[in-house]
Amino acid sequence: MNISSFSYNCLGRQLLSYQRVIPVSILGSRFLYTPAALGLEGYIQVRERVKMQFSELGDRFRAKMKDFVSPDSVNMVFTEDLKHMVHLADATEDDLELIEEMMLKFNSQNKDLRFGSFIFGPVVMRMYYHLNRPKEALKVFLNPDLEHFFDQIISYQVLMDLLFKNEMYDEVMQVADVVKDKQIPNSRFPRNVVVLALAAAYKKNTPESLQYMKKLWAELQEAGHEPMRRAITFAAALAINQNAPHIALELLSAVPKQNYVTIRNLRVSALADVGRPDDALPILRSVLEMDGPQETKHTFCSEVIEKMKAAVSRCDKKEVHQEFQRVVDQLNQLGHVTDSSLDAQLCTEIDKVILTQARPRDQRVLAAKFNSGRGREGDYPRPLNQRAGLRDME
């Protein structure tokens, strides 16, 4: 996606013209990744430490930085200045405007010579996430004057999850397209970016989002990308909701292990929709044979059971009616039916990836890219045009 200065300026005016109606603490909001997975905990710890260090000097520091970013100022914004402000900023228009001006000046003065080795992208995005300012985060991400400033996979992930939490699903998919068009070496389709893009398409749940999913899926297949299970379940659920259960069944067939709760529920739902409840009966029966005394219950959502019931009622095979009733009675008696919605199961929060030496090298490298940034610098190759980071403050 080529973003011209004109389109950016128009977008900036449009974003800032909106009135802020969502408070910092959103009741009932749903984020996809836990704070630990996004590195929020480390950011908050450093933020608290910096605020304590500055104590009563915060306002004086802000005034000094405002002087530094004025057009006629010859003073430079150094790494420590921006680091301090990113951790001092509150959710006020003055602070957020100052942060943006400091980033622009810092990036402009350092284009030819990088002072220091701190990667600001992830920290800045965590700041916006903590303050719950999605529109401002998107605005700076799309600013061509900050090109390469946010070229880190974790920065994309934090931004997209922030947009997702605020139900800005079109913008989540927009960011995914920008990332795709950046042609990142060996990572054109970062896995967590794909998950968030398909989660947004699923939540949007329109014919257009179904077309977006199909186009993205075709590109993934062409690139030889193996999507994560969560990405597949979002795509399949969207297909079911858009009356394309045949697409859902094809997508779900790509999952090696079919006994995950979301996979089971989606397969039963899709088979019911295509008028093949008899083929779904073995899936229902299978959980009765899985559970041992030490195992977690394998469940089906009550809404999926109700959909199966409706499909069975349209079936003219008496034995299917009888078998379905027998199996459902057993499922209910043994506690295999839950009132938890399928949507809630699909959107279960994704926690931080734990790296172990027992994992294959390629898996550890992949996971490190989405880690909050506390691993060693040598865990994975650093992309071009990207500064090394101080891990304790990323």
BALOBA-1460 file (C-alpha; in Angstrom, 3 decimals):
// residues 394
<rec num="1" residu="m" x="0.000" y="0.000" z="0.000"/>
<rec num="2" residu="n" x="1.501" y="3.354" z="-1.036"/>
<rec num="3" residu="i" x="0.585" y="6.083" z="1.410"/>
<rec num="4" residu="s" x="0.993" y="9.564" z="0.066"/>
<rec num="5" residu="s" x="1.478" y="12.608" z="2.241"/>
<rec num="6" residu="f" x="-1.881" y="13.874" z="0.995"/>
<rec num="7" residu="s" x="-3.757" y="10.757" z="2.099"/>
<rec num="8" residu="y" x="-1.952" y="10.808" z="5.439"/>
<rec num="9" residu="n" x="-2.860" y="14.441" z="6.090"/>
<rec num="10" residu="c" x="-6.483" y="13.795" z="5.218"/>
<rec num="11" residu="l" x="-6.554" y="10.758" z="7.470"/>
<rec num="12" residu="g" x="-4.923" y="12.682" z="10.303"/>
<rec num="13" residu="r" x="-7.541" y="15.433" z="10.151"/>
<rec num="14" residu="q" x="-10.311" y="12.841" z="9.979"/>
<rec num="15" residu="l" x="-9.016" y="10.866" z="12.966"/>
<rec num="16" residu="l" x="-8.529" y="13.911" z="15.151"/>
<rec num="17" residu="s" x="-11.970" y="15.270" z="14.241"/>
<rec num="18" residu="y" x="-13.622" y="12.343" z="15.991"/>
<rec num="19" residu="q" x="-14.755" y="12.923" z="19.542"/>
<rec num="20" residu="r" x="-13.276" y="10.528" z="22.050"/>
<rec num="21" residu="v" x="-16.153" y="8.507" z="23.483"/>
<rec num="22" residu="i" x="-14.332" y="5.413" z="24.759"/>
<rec num="23" residu="p" x="-12.783" y="5.742" z="28.228"/>
<rec num="24" residu="v" x="-9.362" y="4.393" z="29.108"/>
<rec num="25" residu="s" x="-10.980" y="1.538" z="31.017"/>
<rec num="26" residu="i" x="-13.407" y="-0.124" z="28.612"/>
<rec num="27" residu="l" x="-16.152" y="-2.149" z="30.215"/>
<rec num="28" residu="g" x="-16.623" y="-5.420" z="28.403"/>
<rec num="29" residu="s" x="-13.791" y="-4.753" z="25.967"/>
<rec num="30" residu="r" x="-12.128" y="-7.747" z="24.370"/>
<rec num="31" residu="f" x="-8.470" y="-7.849" z="23.517"/>
<rec num="32" residu="l" x="-7.013" y="-10.875" z="21.806"/>
<rec num="33" residu="y" x="-3.562" y="-10.974" z="23.406"/>
<rec num="34" residu="t" x="-2.867" y="-10.759" z="27.122"/>
<rec num="35" residu="p" x="-0.859" y="-7.821" z="28.495"/>
<rec num="36" residu="a" x="2.056" y="-10.205" z="29.101"/>
<rec num="37" residu="a" x="2.028" y="-11.305" z="25.454"/>
<rec num="38" residu="l" x="2.230" y="-7.666" z="24.359"/>
<rec num="39" residu="g" x="4.943" y="-6.657" z="26.816"/>
<rec num="40" residu="l" x="2.634" y="-4.267" z="28.675"/>
<rec num="41" residu="e" x="3.789" y="-5.400" z="32.101"/>
<rec num="42" residu="g" x="7.390" y="-4.366" z="31.461"/>
<rec num="43" residu="y" x="6.290" y="-1.008" z="30.059"/>
<rec num="44" residu="i" x="4.145" y="-0.275" z="33.119"/>
<rec num="45" residu="q" x="6.990" y="-1.171" z="35.487"/>
<rec num="46" residu="v" x="9.375" y="1.228" z="33.738"/>
<rec num="47" residu="r" x="6.642" y="3.878" z="33.552"/>
<rec num="48" residu="e" x="6.131" y="3.755" z="37.311"/>
<rec num="49" residu="r" x="9.873" y="4.005" z="37.908"/>
<rec num="50" residu="v" x="10.290" y="7.001" z="35.585"/>
<rec num="51" residu="k" x="7.332" y="8.826" z="37.148"/>
<rec num="52" residu="m" x="8.858" y="8.318" z="40.578"/>
<rec num="53" residu="q" x="12.221" y="9.610" z="39.380"/>
<rec num="54" residu="f" x="10.697" y="12.772" z="37.927"/>
<rec num="55" residu="s" x="8.291" y="13.310" z="40.812"/>
<rec num="56" residu="e" x="7.476" y="17.053" z="40.719"/>
<rec num="57" residu="l" x="9.711" y="17.763" z="37.722"/>
<rec num="58" residu="g" x="7.359" y="16.329" z="35.088"/>
<rec num="59" residu="d" x="5.732" y="19.627" z="34.110"/>
<rec num="60" residu="r" x="9.094" y="21.367" z="33.887"/>
<rec num="61" residu="f" x="10.387" y="18.598" z="31.615"/>
<rec num="62" residu="r" x="7.313" y="18.889" z="29.389"/>
<rec num="63" residu="a" x="7.805" y="22.638" z="29.043"/>
<rec num="64" residu="k" x="11.446" y="22.105" z="28.126"/>
<rec num="65" residu="m" x="10.538" y="19.551" z="25.442"/>
<rec num="66" residu="k" x="7.893" y="21.883" z="23.989"/>
<rec num="67" residu="d" x="10.615" y="24.475" z="23.526"/>
<rec num="68" residu="f" x="12.885" y="21.879" z="21.909"/>
<rec num="69" residu="v" x="10.306" y="20.857" z="19.280"/>
<rec num="70" residu="s" x="9.299" y="24.394" z="18.325"/>
<rec num="71" residu="p" x="10.076" y="25.163" z="14.650"/>
<rec num="72" residu="d" x="12.726" y="27.770" z="15.460"/>
<rec num="73" residu="s" x="14.553" y="25.659" z="18.061"/>
<rec num="74" residu="v" x="18.072" y="24.412" z="17.308"/>
<rec num="75" residu="n" x="18.015" y="21.987" z="20.237"/>
<rec num="76" residu="m" x="17.988" y="18.282" z="19.508"/>
<rec num="77" residu="v" x="15.682" y="15.635" z="20.961"/>
<rec num="78" residu="f" x="17.893" y="12.874" z="22.291"/>
<rec num="79" residu="t" x="17.096" y="9.242" z="22.995"/>
<rec num="80" residu="e" x="16.764" y="9.795" z="26.744"/>
<rec num="81" residu="d" x="14.394" y="12.721" z="26.193"/>
<rec num="82" residu="l" x="11.994" y="10.644" z="24.131"/>
<rec num="83" residu="k" x="12.320" y="7.624" z="26.433"/>
<rec num="84" residu="h" x="11.372" y="9.748" z="29.417"/>
<rec num="85" residu="m" x="8.396" y="11.356" z="27.698"/>
<rec num="86" residu="v" x="7.031" y="8.038" z="26.417"/>
<rec num="87" residu="h" x="6.886" y="6.845" z="30.024"/>
<rec num="88" residu="l" x="5.624" y="10.128" z="31.490"/>
<rec num="89" residu="a" x="2.834" y="10.784" z="28.984"/>
<rec num="90" residu="d" x="-0.759" y="10.897" z="30.151"/>
<rec num="91" residu="a" x="-3.877" y="10.596" z="27.997"/>
<rec num="92" residu="t" x="-4.085" y="14.339" z="27.366"/>
<rec num="93" residu="e" x="-4.092" y="16.060" z="24.011"/>
<rec num="94" residu="d" x="-1.065" y="18.149" z="25.012"/>
<rec num="95" residu="d" x="1.030" y="15.127" z="25.986"/>
<rec num="96" residu="l" x="0.096" y="13.118" z="22.909"/>
<rec num="97" residu="e" x="0.785" y="16.042" z="20.591"/>
<rec num="98" residu="l" x="4.156" y="16.571" z="22.279"/>
<rec num="99" residu="i" x="5.038" y="12.873" z="21.893"/>
<rec num="100" residu="e" x="4.248" y="13.003" z="18.178"/>
<rec num="101" residu="e" x="6.308" y="16.170" z="17.644"/>
<rec num="102" residu="m" x="9.234" y="14.672" z="19.559"/>
<rec num="103" residu="m" x="9.103" y="11.495" z="17.468"/>
<rec num="104" residu="l" x="9.056" y="13.486" z="14.245"/>
<rec num="105" residu="k" x="12.009" y="15.639" z="15.255"/>
<rec num="106" residu="f" x="13.955" y="12.680" z="16.640"/>
<rec num="107" residu="n" x="13.379" y="10.657" z="13.478"/>
<rec num="108" residu="s" x="14.233" y="13.577" z="11.184"/>
<rec num="109" residu="q" x="17.476" y="14.541" z="12.920"/>
<rec num="110" residu="n" x="18.629" y="10.914" z="13.051"/>
<rec num="111" residu="k" x="17.958" y="9.861" z="9.464"/>
<rec num="112" residu="d" x="21.608" y="9.980" z="8.477"/>
<rec num="113" residu="l" x="23.153" y="9.116" z="11.832"/>
<rec num="114" residu="r" x="21.468" y="7.040" z="14.503"/>
<rec num="115" residu="f" x="22.253" y="8.259" z="17.987"/>
<rec num="116" residu="g" x="22.039" y="5.370" z="20.417"/>
<rec num="117" residu="s" x="20.573" y="1.971" z="19.775"/>
<rec num="118" residu="f" x="17.088" y="2.132" z="21.269"/>
<rec num="119" residu="i" x="14.113" y="0.797" z="19.297"/>
<rec num="120" residu="f" x="11.197" y="3.107" z="20.035"/>
<rec num="121" residu="g" x="8.416" y="1.470" z="18.001"/>
<rec num="122" residu="p" x="7.290" y="-1.159" z="20.534"/>
<rec num="123" residu="v" x="7.534" y="1.210" z="23.507"/>
<rec num="124" residu="v" x="5.525" y="3.938" z="21.810"/>
<rec num="125" residu="m" x="2.808" y="1.485" z="20.785"/>
<rec num="126" residu="r" x="2.655" y="0.126" z="24.334"/>
<rec num="127" residu="m" x="2.236" y="3.696" z="25.555"/>
<rec num="128" residu="y" x="-0.730" y="4.224" z="23.226"/>
<rec num="129" residu="y" x="-2.145" y="0.863" z="24.303"/>
<rec num="130" residu="h" x="-1.787" y="1.715" z="27.999"/>
<rec num="131" residu="l" x="-3.480" y="5.080" z="27.437"/>
<rec num="132" residu="n" x="-6.065" y="3.489" z="25.109"/>
<rec num="133" residu="r" x="-5.532" y="5.933" z="22.254"/>
<rec num="134" residu="p" x="-6.032" y="3.842" z="19.099"/>
<rec num="135" residu="k" x="-6.666" y="6.699" z="16.664"/>
<rec num="136" residu="e" x="-3.477" y="8.500" z="17.618"/>
<rec num="137" residu="a" x="-1.517" y="5.233" z="17.404"/>
<rec num="138" residu="l" x="-2.827" y="4.565" z="13.905"/>
<rec num="139" residu="k" x="-2.112" y="8.146" z="12.846"/>
<rec num="140" residu="v" x="1.597" y="7.985" z="13.720"/>
<rec num="141" residu="f" x="1.903" y="4.489" z="12.248"/>
<rec num="142" residu="l" x="0.624" y="5.747" z="8.891"/>
<rec num="143" residu="n" x="2.702" y="8.934" z="8.958"/>
<rec num="144" residu="p" x="5.217" y="8.725" z="6.070"/>
<rec num="145" residu="d" x="7.594" y="10.964" z="8.048"/>
<rec num="146" residu="l" x="7.886" y="8.129" z="10.584"/>
<rec num="147" residu="e" x="8.686" y="5.482" z="7.988"/>
<rec num="148" residu="h" x="10.570" y="2.531" z="9.535"/>
<rec num="149" residu="f" x="9.952" y="3.912" z="13.033"/>
<rec num="150" residu="f" x="7.447" y="1.123" z="13.722"/>
<rec num="151" residu="d" x="8.982" y="-1.602" z="11.563"/>
<rec num="152" residu="q" x="8.954" y="-4.259" z="14.266"/>
<rec num="153" residu="i" x="6.555" y="-7.196" z="14.339"/>
<rec num="154" residu="i" x="5.679" y="-6.599" z="17.983"/>
<rec num="155" residu="s" x="4.781" y="-2.979" z="17.134"/>
<rec num="156" residu="y" x="2.311" y="-4.201" z="14.505"/>
<rec num="157" residu="q" x="0.863" y="-6.673" z="16.976"/>
<rec num="158" residu="v" x="0.381" y="-4.157" z="19.793"/>
<rec num="159" residu="l" x="-1.217" y="-1.623" z="17.433"/>
<rec num="160" residu="m" x="-3.562" y="-4.163" z="15.860"/>
<rec num="161" residu="d" x="-4.641" y="-5.535" z="19.232"/>
<rec num="162" residu="l" x="-5.340" y="-1.989" z="20.435"/>
<rec num="163" residu="l" x="-7.497" y="-1.355" z="17.373"/>
<rec num="164" residu="f" x="-9.199" y="-4.727" z="17.830"/>
<rec num="165" residu="k" x="-9.979" y="-3.936" z="21.470"/>
<rec num="166" residu="n" x="-11.680" y="-0.735" z="20.346"/>
<rec num="167" residu="e" x="-13.679" y="-2.542" z="17.627"/>
<rec num="168" residu="m" x="-11.862" y="-0.710" z="14.818"/>
<rec num="169" residu="y" x="-11.917" y="-3.803" z="12.626"/>
<rec num="170" residu="d" x="-11.465" y="-2.068" z="9.272"/>
<rec num="171" residu="e" x="-8.363" y="-0.384" z="10.629"/>
<rec num="172" residu="v" x="-6.971" y="-3.713" z="11.886"/>
<rec num="173" residu="m" x="-7.225" y="-5.103" z="8.367"/>
<rec num="174" residu="q" x="-5.762" y="-1.872" z="6.966"/>
<rec num="175" residu="v" x="-2.666" y="-2.254" z="9.154"/>
<rec num="176" residu="a" x="-2.335" y="-5.894" z="8.082"/>
<rec num="177" residu="d" x="-2.338" y="-4.781" z="4.446"/>
<rec num="178" residu="v" x="0.329" y="-2.164" z="5.161"/>
<rec num="179" residu="v" x="2.500" y="-4.801" z="6.842"/>
<rec num="180" residu="k" x="2.011" y="-7.179" z="3.923"/>
<rec num="181" residu="d" x="3.007" y="-4.519" z="1.421"/>
<rec num="182" residu="k" x="6.191" y="-3.719" z="3.343"/>
<rec num="183" residu="q" x="7.599" y="-7.013" z="2.019"/>
<rec num="184" residu="i" x="9.481" y="-7.798" z="5.247"/>
<rec num="185" residu="p" x="12.269" y="-10.291" z="4.416"/>
<rec num="186" residu="n" x="11.226" y="-13.834" z="5.367"/>
<rec num="187" residu="s" x="8.155" y="-12.494" z="7.142"/>
<rec num="188" residu="r" x="5.652" y="-11.018" z="4.722"/>
<rec num="189" residu="f" x="2.856" y="-12.615" z="6.738"/>
<rec num="190" residu="p" x="3.784" y="-12.474" z="10.441"/>
<rec num="191" residu="r" x="1.656" y="-15.106" z="12.137"/>
<rec num="192" residu="n" x="0.180" y="-12.925" z="14.865"/>
<rec num="193" residu="v" x="-0.601" y="-10.222" z="12.312"/>
<rec num="194" residu="v" x="-2.529" y="-12.808" z="10.286"/>
<rec num="195" residu="v" x="-4.406" y="-13.943" z="13.407"/>
<rec num="196" residu="l" x="-5.463" y="-10.382" z="14.231"/>
<rec num="197" residu="a" x="-6.457" y="-9.613" z="10.639"/>
<rec num="198" residu="l" x="-8.689" y="-12.688" z="10.456"/>
<rec num="199" residu="a" x="-10.071" y="-12.002" z="13.934"/>
<rec num="200" residu="a" x="-11.092" y="-8.540" z="12.724"/>
<rec num="201" residu="a" x="-12.668" y="-9.973" z="9.576"/>
<rec num="202" residu="y" x="-14.580" y="-12.474" z="11.733"/>
<rec num="203" residu="k" x="-15.804" y="-9.765" z="14.094"/>
<rec num="204" residu="k" x="-16.832" y="-7.486" z="11.225"/>
<rec num="205" residu="n" x="-18.844" y="-10.385" z="9.765"/>
<rec num="206" residu="t" x="-19.889" y="-8.904" z="6.424"/>
<rec num="207" residu="p" x="-19.786" y="-10.198" z="2.841"/>
<rec num="208" residu="e" x="-16.861" y="-7.817" z="2.301"/>
<rec num="209" residu="s" x="-14.921" y="-9.264" z="5.225"/>
<rec num="210" residu="l" x="-15.537" y="-12.754" z="3.836"/>
<rec num="211" residu="q" x="-14.026" y="-11.647" z="0.525"/>
<rec num="212" residu="y" x="-11.098" y="-10.123" z="2.432"/>
<rec num="213" residu="m" x="-10.550" y="-13.442" z="4.213"/>
<rec num="214" residu="k" x="-10.678" y="-15.449" z="0.986"/>
<rec num="215" residu="k" x="-8.222" y="-13.111" z="-0.748"/>
<rec num="216" residu="l" x="-5.827" y="-13.160" z="2.205"/>
<rec num="217" residu="w" x="-6.094" y="-16.943" z="2.445"/>
<rec num="218" residu="a" x="-5.230" y="-17.337" z="-1.223"/>
<rec num="219" residu="e" x="-2.169" y="-15.122" z="-0.731"/>
<rec num="220" residu="l" x="-1.117" y="-17.168" z="2.289"/>
<rec num="221" residu="q" x="-1.392" y="-20.385" z="0.316"/>
<rec num="222" residu="e" x="0.562" y="-18.931" z="-2.583"/>
<rec num="223" residu="a" x="3.332" y="-17.841" z="-0.206"/>
<rec num="224" residu="g" x="3.479" y="-21.268" z="1.446"/>
<rec num="225" residu="h" x="2.418" y="-19.803" z="4.789"/>
<rec num="226" residu="e" x="1.084" y="-22.223" z="7.406"/>
<rec num="227" residu="p" x="-1.493" y="-20.298" z="9.454"/>
<rec num="228" residu="m" x="-1.850" y="-20.792" z="13.179"/>
<rec num="229" residu="r" x="-4.850" y="-22.757" z="14.406"/>
<rec num="230" residu="r" x="-6.404" y="-19.583" z="15.804"/>
<rec num="231" residu="a" x="-6.260" y="-17.961" z="12.373"/>
<rec num="232" residu="i" x="-7.994" y="-20.984" z="10.826"/>
<rec num="233" residu="t" x="-10.784" y="-20.973" z="13.404"/>
<rec num="234" residu="f" x="-11.507" y="-17.270" z="12.854"/>
<rec num="235" residu="a" x="-11.625" y="-17.802" z="9.091"/>
<rec num="236" residu="a" x="-13.875" y="-20.858" z="9.432"/>
<rec num="237" residu="a" x="-16.234" y="-19.131" z="11.867"/>
<rec num="238" residu="l" x="-16.555" y="-16.176" z="9.499"/>
<rec num="239" residu="a" x="-17.388" y="-18.531" z="6.634"/>
<rec num="240" residu="i" x="-20.088" y="-20.216" z="8.731"/>
<rec num="241" residu="n" x="-21.583" y="-16.882" z="9.765"/>
<rec num="242" residu="q" x="-21.643" y="-15.788" z="6.119"/>
<rec num="243" residu="n" x="-23.498" y="-18.916" z="4.971"/>
<rec num="244" residu="a" x="-20.443" y="-20.573" z="3.462"/>
<rec num="245" residu="p" x="-20.082" y="-23.696" z="5.641"/>
<rec num="246" residu="h" x="-18.455" y="-25.597" z="2.772"/>
<rec num="247" residu="i" x="-15.544" y="-23.148" z="2.916"/>
<rec num="248" residu="a" x="-15.342" y="-23.620" z="6.678"/>
<rec num="249" residu="l" x="-15.068" y="-27.397" z="6.328"/>
<rec num="250" residu="e" x="-12.227" y="-27.064" z="3.835"/>
<rec num="251" residu="l" x="-10.384" y="-24.639" z="6.106"/>
<rec num="252" residu="l" x="-10.807" y="-26.843" z="9.167"/>
<rec num="253" residu="s" x="-9.447" y="-29.863" z="7.329"/>
<rec num="254" residu="a" x="-6.036" y="-28.137" z="7.360"/>
<rec num="255" residu="v" x="-5.757" y="-28.470" z="11.159"/>
<rec num="256" residu="p" x="-3.643" y="-31.548" z="12.018"/>
<rec num="257" residu="k" x="-5.301" y="-32.142" z="15.403"/>
<rec num="258" residu="q" x="-9.077" y="-32.174" z="15.177"/>
<rec num="259" residu="n" x="-9.837" y="-32.596" z="18.884"/>
<rec num="260" residu="y" x="-9.516" y="-28.944" z="19.926"/>
<rec num="261" residu="v" x="-12.752" y="-27.590" z="21.371"/>
<rec num="262" residu="t" x="-13.121" y="-24.822" z="18.778"/>
<rec num="263" residu="i" x="-12.375" y="-27.186" z="15.894"/>
<rec num="264" residu="r" x="-14.968" y="-29.714" z="17.111"/>
<rec num="265" residu="n" x="-17.660" y="-27.087" z="17.571"/>
<rec num="266" residu="l" x="-16.999" y="-25.447" z="14.216"/>
<rec num="267" residu="r" x="-17.024" y="-28.771" z="12.357"/>
<rec num="268" residu="v" x="-20.331" y="-29.791" z="13.929"/>
<rec num="269" residu="s" x="-21.788" y="-26.363" z="13.174"/>
<rec num="270" residu="a" x="-20.648" y="-26.465" z="9.537"/>
<rec num="271" residu="l" x="-21.867" y="-30.034" z="8.983"/>
<rec num="272" residu="a" x="-25.255" y="-29.089" z="10.413"/>
<rec num="273" residu="d" x="-25.431" y="-26.128" z="8.039"/>
<rec num="274" residu="v" x="-24.661" y="-28.245" z="4.963"/>
<rec num="275" residu="g" x="-27.400" y="-30.696" z="5.924"/>
<rec num="276" residu="r" x="-25.156" y="-33.547" z="7.055"/>
<rec num="277" residu="p" x="-25.964" y="-34.008" z="10.751"/>
<rec num="278" residu="d" x="-25.326" y="-37.742" z="10.431"/>
<rec num="279" residu="d" x="-21.665" y="-36.978" z="9.657"/>
<rec num="280" residu="a" x="-21.482" y="-34.790" z="12.762"/>
<rec num="281" residu="l" x="-22.692" y="-37.542" z="15.104"/>
<rec num="282" residu="p" x="-19.282" y="-39.283" z="15.303"/>
<rec num="283" residu="i" x="-17.753" y="-35.969" z="16.415"/>
<rec num="284" residu="l" x="-20.342" y="-35.673" z="19.193"/>
<rec num="285" residu="r" x="-19.755" y="-39.280" z="20.245"/>
<rec num="286" residu="s" x="-15.985" y="-38.895" z="20.251"/>
<rec num="287" residu="v" x="-15.852" y="-36.784" z="23.419"/>
<rec num="288" residu="l" x="-17.630" y="-39.519" z="25.362"/>
<rec num="289" residu="e" x="-14.645" y="-41.752" z="24.666"/>
<rec num="290" residu="m" x="-11.937" y="-39.152" z="25.383"/>
<rec num="291" residu="d" x="-12.370" y="-38.188" z="28.994"/>
<rec num="292" residu="g" x="-10.431" y="-39.943" z="31.703"/>
<rec num="293" residu="p" x="-10.629" y="-39.206" z="35.427"/>
<rec num="294" residu="q" x="-7.730" y="-36.711" z="35.286"/>
<rec num="295" residu="e" x="-8.661" y="-34.931" z="32.078"/>
<rec num="296" residu="t" x="-10.483" y="-31.668" z="31.457"/>
<rec num="297" residu="k" x="-13.992" y="-32.051" z="30.130"/>
<rec num="298" residu="h" x="-14.296" y="-31.962" z="26.357"/>
<rec num="299" residu="t" x="-17.335" y="-29.815" z="25.660"/>
<rec num="300" residu="f" x="-19.726" y="-28.562" z="23.020"/>
<rec num="301" residu="c" x="-21.454" y="-25.192" z="23.086"/>
<rec num="302" residu="s" x="-25.181" y="-25.342" z="23.734"/>
<rec num="303" residu="e" x="-25.758" y="-23.145" z="20.671"/>
<rec num="304" residu="v" x="-24.004" y="-25.743" z="18.496"/>
<rec num="305" residu="i" x="-26.123" y="-28.534" z="19.994"/>
<rec num="306" residu="e" x="-29.241" y="-26.494" z="19.217"/>
<rec num="307" residu="k" x="-28.103" y="-26.025" z="15.634"/>
<rec num="308" residu="m" x="-27.564" y="-29.780" z="15.345"/>
<rec num="309" residu="k" x="-31.017" y="-30.376" z="16.797"/>
<rec num="310" residu="a" x="-32.563" y="-28.199" z="14.089"/>
<rec num="311" residu="a" x="-30.566" y="-29.986" z="11.380"/>
<rec num="312" residu="v" x="-31.614" y="-33.407" z="12.701"/>
<rec num="313" residu="s" x="-35.262" y="-32.325" z="12.699"/>
<rec num="314" residu="r" x="-34.954" y="-31.707" z="8.958"/>
<rec num="315" residu="c" x="-33.420" y="-35.142" z="8.404"/>
<rec num="316" residu="d" x="-35.743" y="-37.945" z="7.272"/>
<rec num="317" residu="k" x="-33.638" y="-40.737" z="8.789"/>
<rec num="318" residu="k" x="-35.253" y="-42.090" z="11.947"/>
<rec num="319" residu="e" x="-32.030" y="-43.698" z="13.171"/>
<rec num="320" residu="v" x="-30.292" y="-40.316" z="13.053"/>
<rec num="321" residu="h" x="-32.997" y="-38.827" z="15.293"/>
<rec num="322" residu="q" x="-32.661" y="-41.654" z="17.781"/>
<rec num="323" residu="e" x="-28.865" y="-41.652" z="17.863"/>
<rec num="324" residu="f" x="-28.694" y="-37.882" z="18.203"/>
<rec num="325" residu="q" x="-31.068" y="-37.899" z="21.168"/>
<rec num="326" residu="r" x="-29.140" y="-40.714" z="22.848"/>
<rec num="327" residu="v" x="-25.790" y="-38.959" z="22.406"/>
<rec num="328" residu="v" x="-27.086" y="-35.554" z="23.523"/>
<rec num="329" residu="d" x="-28.641" y="-37.068" z="26.637"/>
<rec num="330" residu="q" x="-25.270" y="-38.566" z="27.543"/>
<rec num="331" residu="l" x="-23.439" y="-35.332" z="26.800"/>
<rec num="332" residu="n" x="-25.770" y="-33.414" z="29.111"/>
<rec num="333" residu="q" x="-25.638" y="-35.999" z="31.886"/>
<rec num="334" residu="l" x="-21.837" y="-36.101" z="31.877"/>
<rec num="335" residu="g" x="-21.357" y="-32.332" z="31.721"/>
<rec num="336" residu="h" x="-20.108" y="-32.079" z="28.150"/>
<rec num="337" residu="v" x="-22.440" y="-29.219" z="27.154"/>
<rec num="338" residu="t" x="-21.484" y="-25.683" z="28.149"/>
<rec num="339" residu="d" x="-23.353" y="-22.395" z="28.040"/>
<rec num="340" residu="s" x="-20.142" y="-20.633" z="27.017"/>
<rec num="341" residu="s" x="-20.650" y="-19.126" z="23.581"/>
<rec num="342" residu="l" x="-18.629" y="-20.209" z="20.583"/>
<rec num="343" residu="d" x="-17.561" y="-16.593" z="20.120"/>
<rec num="344" residu="a" x="-16.116" y="-16.527" z="23.647"/>
<rec num="345" residu="q" x="-14.152" y="-19.698" z="22.949"/>
<rec num="346" residu="l" x="-12.843" y="-18.367" z="19.646"/>
<rec num="347" residu="c" x="-11.701" y="-15.125" z="21.271"/>
<rec num="348" residu="t" x="-10.005" y="-16.678" z="24.288"/>
<rec num="349" residu="e" x="-7.007" y="-14.518" z="25.155"/>
<rec num="350" residu="i" x="-3.666" y="-15.617" z="23.740"/>
<rec num="351" residu="d" x="-0.950" y="-15.630" z="26.374"/>
<rec num="352" residu="k" x="2.770" y="-15.015" z="26.155"/>
<rec num="353" residu="v" x="4.796" y="-17.639" z="24.298"/>
<rec num="354" residu="i" x="7.185" y="-19.447" z="26.626"/>
<rec num="355" residu="l" x="10.503" y="-20.218" z="24.959"/>
<rec num="356" residu="t" x="12.352" y="-23.410" z="25.830"/>
<rec num="357" residu="q" x="15.519" y="-24.911" z="24.452"/>
<rec num="358" residu="a" x="13.597" y="-28.119" z="23.792"/>
<rec num="359" residu="r" x="11.649" y="-26.401" z="21.029"/>
<rec num="360" residu="p" x="13.026" y="-26.604" z="17.500"/>
<rec num="361" residu="r" x="15.235" y="-23.709" z="16.460"/>
<rec num="362" residu="d" x="12.781" y="-22.376" z="13.879"/>
<rec num="363" residu="q" x="9.930" y="-22.349" z="16.384"/>
<rec num="364" residu="r" x="12.038" y="-20.497" z="18.968"/>
<rec num="365" residu="v" x="13.037" y="-17.901" z="16.386"/>
<rec num="366" residu="l" x="9.407" y="-17.407" z="15.344"/>
<rec num="367" residu="a" x="8.214" y="-17.108" z="18.922"/>
<rec num="368" residu="a" x="10.979" y="-14.657" z="19.767"/>
<rec num="369" residu="k" x="9.642" y="-12.250" z="17.164"/>
<rec num="370" residu="f" x="6.397" y="-11.974" z="19.113"/>
<rec num="371" residu="n" x="7.986" y="-11.981" z="22.564"/>
<rec num="372" residu="s" x="7.824" y="-8.842" z="24.647"/>
<rec num="373" residu="g" x="11.492" y="-8.281" z="24.028"/>
<rec num="374" residu="r" x="13.437" y="-9.734" z="26.926"/>
<rec num="375" residu="g" x="15.386" y="-12.377" z="25.040"/>
<rec num="376" residu="r" x="18.948" y="-12.056" z="23.833"/>
<rec num="377" residu="e" x="19.691" y="-9.944" z="20.793"/>
<rec num="378" residu="g" x="21.042" y="-13.007" z="18.989"/>
<rec num="379" residu="d" x="17.792" y="-14.960" z="19.140"/>
<rec num="380" residu="y" x="16.753" y="-13.790" z="15.686"/>
<rec num="381" residu="p" x="18.172" y="-11.632" z="12.906"/>
<rec num="382" residu="r" x="17.272" y="-7.959" z="13.106"/>
<rec num="383" residu="p" x="15.421" y="-6.507" z="10.079"/>
<rec num="384" residu="l" x="17.051" y="-3.774" z="8.024"/>
<rec num="385" residu="n" x="16.415" y="-0.138" z="8.923"/>
<rec num="386" residu="q" x="15.819" y="-1.075" z="12.525"/>
<rec num="387" residu="r" x="17.751" y="0.026" z="15.573"/>
<rec num="388" residu="a" x="18.718" y="-2.383" z="18.325"/>
<rec num="389" residu="g" x="16.699" y="-2.020" z="21.503"/>
<rec num="390" residu="l" x="17.318" y="-1.862" z="25.231"/>
<rec num="391" residu="r" x="15.368" y="-4.930" z="26.201"/>
<rec num="392" residu="d" x="14.308" y="-3.799" z="29.637"/>
<rec num="393" residu="m" x="12.418" y="-0.843" z="28.160"/>
<rec num="394" residu="e" x="11.092" y="-2.194" z="24.861"/>
